[in-house]
Amino acid sequence: MCNSCISLFLAKVIGVFIFLISLGMLVHPQRHKKLMADFLSTPSLVNFSGAVGIILGLLILGFHNAWVSDWCVLITLIGWIVLLQGIWRIFFPDSYTKAMKDLMNSTGYLIWSWVWLLLGLYLIWIGFYS
């Protein structure tokens, strides 16, 4: 079982962040899709966000690379997702842009918004109430 202070801290911070962003995506989907379209049409923002993703992913994994069979592995997986998405944005920006535009124009947008919202709620529950 993994209940270290760093795990609980990251569950709180990442959980609240993911919850609020995904809630905004669900409450204002057209606004978010327009913001995403603007973001994707600016290569310097895609590149900068990739650099930020690499830094954040490495920070999460540097402090929390726990491959265990409980909830803590979610923090590790999120760290890897953030890192790999940052690498994707830096090294394959056209592929990233196309994939995100396709996602914005499909039901995948709604599905992923709900998946992230539920993950955020779960991490909030773990972080604040365990």
C-alpha positions in Angstrom: 0.0 0.0 0.0 1.3 3.4 -0.9 0.2 6.3 1.4 3.3 8.4 1.5 3.0 12.2 2.0 4.2 12.9 -1.5 1.6 10.5 -3.0 -1.3 12.2 -1.0 0.0 15.6 -1.9 0.2 14.8 -5.6 -3.2 13.2 -5.5 -4.7 16.4 -4.0 -2.9 18.8 -6.5 -3.4 16.7 -9.6 -6.9 15.7 -8.6 -8.1 19.2 -8.1 -6.4 20.4 -11.3 -7.8 17.6 -13.5 -11.3 18.0 -11.9 -11.5 21.7 -12.5 -10.1 21.6 -16.1 -12.4 18.7 -17.1 -15.4 20.4 -15.4 -14.7 23.5 -17.5 -14.5 21.4 -20.6 -17.9 19.9 -19.8 -19.6 23.1 -18.7 -18.3 25.2 -21.7 -17.5 22.7 -24.5 -17.8 25.2 -27.4 -15.6 27.8 -25.6 -13.0 25.1 -24.8 -13.0 23.8 -28.4 -12.4 27.3 -29.7 -9.6 27.8 -27.2 -8.1 24.5 -28.3 -8.4 25.5 -32.0 -6.6 28.8 -31.3 -3.9 27.0 -29.3 -3.4 24.4 -32.0 -3.0 27.1 -34.7 -0.1 28.7 -32.8 3.0 26.5 -33.2 5.0 28.4 -30.5 2.3 27.6 -27.9 2.3 23.9 -28.9 6.1 23.9 -28.5 6.1 25.8 -25.2 3.4 23.5 -23.8 5.4 20.5 -24.8 8.4 21.9 -22.9 6.2 22.5 -19.8 4.8 19.0 -20.2 8.3 17.5 -20.2 9.3 19.4 -17.1 6.1 18.6 -15.2 6.2 14.9 -16.3 9.9 14.6 -15.2 9.1 16.3 -11.9 6.2 14.0 -11.1 8.2 10.9 -12.1 11.3 12.2 -10.2 9.3 12.4 -7.0 6.9 9.6 -7.7 7.7 6.7 -10.0 5.9 4.0 -8.0 4.8 0.9 -9.9 2.7 -0.6 -7.2 -0.7 -2.4 -7.2 -2.8 0.3 -5.6 -4.0 3.8 -6.4 -0.5 5.3 -6.3 0.2 3.9 -9.7 -2.3 6.5 -11.1 0.1 9.3 -10.2 2.9 7.5 -12.0 0.8 6.9 -15.0 -0.3 10.5 -15.1 3.4 11.5 -14.9 4.2 9.3 -17.9 1.2 10.6 -19.9 2.3 14.2 -19.3 5.9 13.5 -20.2 5.0 11.5 -23.3 2.5 14.2 -24.4 5.2 16.8 -24.0 7.6 14.8 -26.1 4.9 14.3 -28.7 4.2 18.1 -28.9 7.9 18.9 -29.3 9.0 16.2 -31.7 5.8 15.5 -33.7 3.8 18.8 -33.5 1.9 18.1 -36.8 0.8 14.7 -35.6 -0.2 16.1 -32.2 -2.2 18.9 -33.8 -4.1 16.6 -36.2 -4.9 14.2 -33.4 -6.2 17.0 -31.1 -8.3 18.5 -34.0 -9.8 15.1 -34.7 -10.6 14.6 -31.0 -12.2 18.1 -30.7 -14.5 17.1 -33.6 -15.6 13.7 -32.3 -17.5 12.2 -29.3 -14.0 11.4 -27.9 -14.0 14.9 -26.5 -17.0 14.2 -24.3 -15.8 10.8 -23.3 -12.3 12.0 -22.3 -13.8 15.0 -20.5 -15.8 12.6 -18.3 -12.9 10.2 -17.8 -10.6 13.0 -16.6 -13.4 14.4 -14.4 -14.0 11.0 -12.7 -10.2 10.5 -12.3 -9.9 13.9 -10.7 -12.7 13.2 -8.3 -11.1 9.8 -7.4 -7.8 11.5 -6.7 -9.5 14.2 -4.7 -11.2 11.6 -2.6 -8.0 9.6 -2.0 -5.9 12.8 -1.3 -8.3 14.5 1.1 -10.2 11.6 2.7 -7.9 8.6 3.0 
